[in-house]
Amino acid sequence: MKTTAIKIGRGLLWLVYIWVAITLVLLFLSFILQLFGANPTAGFVDWVYRSTERAMAPFRGIFESVTLSDQSVLDVSVLFAMIVYGFVALGLHVGIEWLTRMLRAEEGRQDLATAQAAASTPRQVLQLTGAGGATATAILTPEAWGTAIQLNASGLDPSRSYSVWLEGRGGGRMSAATFQPSTAGTAGMSLTTSVALADSRTFGVTLLPRPGEQAGIDVLASQLAS
């Protein structure tokens, strides 16, 4: 929750920062156009002036404009507004940098906590035996990102496909991979899954259903040590 709140706060600051940056560019254009006596009826010039009206509303009347010639005007109020918005942009930049550091620190703490939790969960070695002579050895190793699985199986049907899965404590299964055994009915592979070993209660291999079959059959399954 804290990480999410920091990300939302940083995102909002970025939006305001982008708006201020665009406003600064428009104010600069307005200042230059007035200084060089641009034709106010020209489409682009009119658009720039209209775009800065709202941003300039708090600053109008603070300073008198200086007329340099018949067409050239030095609008001191626009110049002052650019300075104020520049300081606002600088403050927003500092705020974004501060939240970025907070976010990285929080993500680092979360990664450390996840790594410590994985390190405290022992590796599990399972010997599985199923119907039809199917056997397997599975080594489940906890990692910071989930679980690494080393599986060696034999006695499988080489014409069928299988699914390797971990079942969470809530009962839901997460597939780590699907595979088809060799012609000898054996399989040896290294797999990974994002499911944490500490949050799992069962490991197994399921025979996937053929077209027309309603469900697969668990050929190998074993409860994990708690």
N, C-alpha and C positions, 0 to 999 in steps of 0.2 A: 504493500500500500504506500509506503514512504517513497519508494522508487517511482511509482506511478504519479504521485503528487508532484515530485520534483520534475518529472518529464512534462507534466501538464503546465506547471509554472514556467518552465524554460520555453515551452512552445508558445505560451502567451506572450512572454517577453520578446521572443523572436518576431512575432506578428507586429507588436508595437514598434519594435526596432526597425523593421522593414518599412512600416508606414512613415516613421520619422525620417528615415533615409530618403524615401521618395519625396517627402515634403521638402526636405533640404534641397534636393535637386531642383524641384519646381521653383522654390524661392530664389535660388541662385539664377535660374533662367529668367525669372521675373525681374530680378535686380539688373541683370545684364541687358535685357530687352528695353527696360526703361532708361538705363544709362545711355544706350546707343540710339535712343529715339525710335524704336521699332513702331511700325504702323499698328495701332491697336485694333484696327478692323480686319487685319489679316487673320486667317483662320487659326493658325498655330499660336499666334500671339494672344488672340482672344481666349483660346483654350487654356493657355498657361495662366493668364490673369484670373479666369474663372476658377481654375483648380486651386489657386492659392487663397481665394477669398476666405474660406472657413479657417484656414491655418493662420491667416493674418488678422482675423477678427479681434483677438485680445490685444493686438499691438497697434492698431490704427489710432492715430491721434497722439501717440507718445512723443513723436518727433515731427517737426515740419520737414517736408520734402524740400530739397535744394534744387532749384531750376538752374541748370548749367547753360542751356540755350533754348531756342524755341521748341525743340523736340526732346532734348536730353534732360533727364531728371534723375537726381541722386536721391533715391528713396531710403532715408536713414532708418525708417521703421522696418523695412524689409531686411536691412542689414542687421539690425538689432534682433529681429525674429530669428535670423539664421544663427546668430550667436547662441540664443536661448535654446533653439532646437538642437544645436550642436552639443551643448552641455547635456541635454536630455539624452541624446544618442550615446554620449560617452557614459552616462550613468547606466543606461540600459545594457551597454556592452559589458560594463563591470558586473552587472547583475547576472548576465548570461554566463560569463566566465565563472562566477561564484557558484551558480547552480550546476554548471558542468562539473566543477570540482567535487561538489557534494554528490552528484549522481555517480561519478566514477568511484568515489570513496564508498558509497552505499553498495554499488555493484560489486566492488572488491570484497566488502564484508560478507555479502551474500555468497559470493563464490567461495570464500574461505570457509563459511559455515557449511556449504554443500560438500566441499572437499573433506572437512573434518567429519561430517556425518558418514560420507562414503568410507573414509579410513577406519571409522569405528565399527563398520559392518564387516564381519569376516567373510572371506571367500568360501564358497560352498562347492563341494565336489559331490555329484549325484551319480549313483549307479541305478539305472533304470532298466526294468524288465517288463515286457508286455506280451500280449497274446501273439501267437504265431511265431514265436522265437525271436521277436524283435528285442534288441538290447542296445543300450547306449550309455556312454559316460559323458557327463556334462560338467564343465567347470564354469561356475558363475562368479565373476569378479566385479565387485562394486567399483564404479568410477564416479568422478565428479559430475559427469554428464549423463549417467545412467548405469547400464550394466553391460559388461563384455561377456560373451558366451563362447566357449570352445566346446564344440559338439562332435563326438565320434559315435556313429550308430551303425548297426548291422542288422541283418534279418528283415530288411524292408522290401517292399514290393517295388522292383525297378520300373514298373509300368505306371506307377501312381505318383502323385505329387503330395507333399507334406508341408505342414506349417509348424514353425517353432514359435512358442509363445510363453509369456509370463502373465500370470493372473494376479491382479492386485488384491489388496485386502478387502476392497469393496466388491469383489467378484467379477470385475470386468477384465477381459483378456486383451493384451496388446501383442500383436504379431511382431516377431523380430525378423522373420524371413520365411520365404517359401522355397522349397527345393525339390529336386527329383533325384533319387539315389542313382548310383552307378548300376551297370548291368549286373554286378555282383550283389546288389542290394545293400551297399554300404554308402556312408556319407561322412565326410570329415570337413568341418568348416569353422571359421571364426565369424561371429556375428556380434552386432551391437544393437542396443535398444535404449531409448531415452527413459525407460521405466527404471526407477531406482530399486535396487535389490532389497533395500530395507522396507520398501512399500509393497513387496510382492510376497505371496504366500504359496504359489504353486508354479512349477515349471513343467512343460510338457510338449509332446509332438503329436500332431493330429493328422490323420489321413484325410485329405481334402475330398469333398464329394465330387462325383462325376456328374455330368449333365443328367438331370432327372432325379438325382438323389437329393434328399432333403437336407441332410446334415452330415458333417464329417464325423470320424470316429477317433477318439483319443487312443492312440496305440501305446504311448509312453507318457507317464505322468508321475510326478513326485511332489510331496509336500516339502516346503523349504523349512529349514530350522528357524525357529523364531528368535 
